[in-house]
Amino acid sequence: MLVLTRKSDESINLGDDITITVVEIKGNSVRLGIKAPEKLKIYRKELYDRIKKENLLSSNLLMEQFTKIRSVLRSK
């Protein structure tokens, strides 16, 4: 994991298309602004994990089955 120190109004770039800016620092909270292409879906990690879990449950697949399918698809 890359760890960077940024102050308010400072940014980092992820490639050419994504810029993350520290908008505000207040106590233990940091507000981030993210400029990215509209087609890119951006989720908070806890929400992303929940969506992923719900998708797995709704598909009625065991994690082991999902892993096997993913490895087959990646090998093509």
Secondary structure, DSSP 8 states (H G I E B T S, - for coil): -------TT-EEEETTTEEEEEEEEETTEEEEEEE--TTS----HHHHHHHHHHHHHHTT--HHHHHHHHHHHHH-
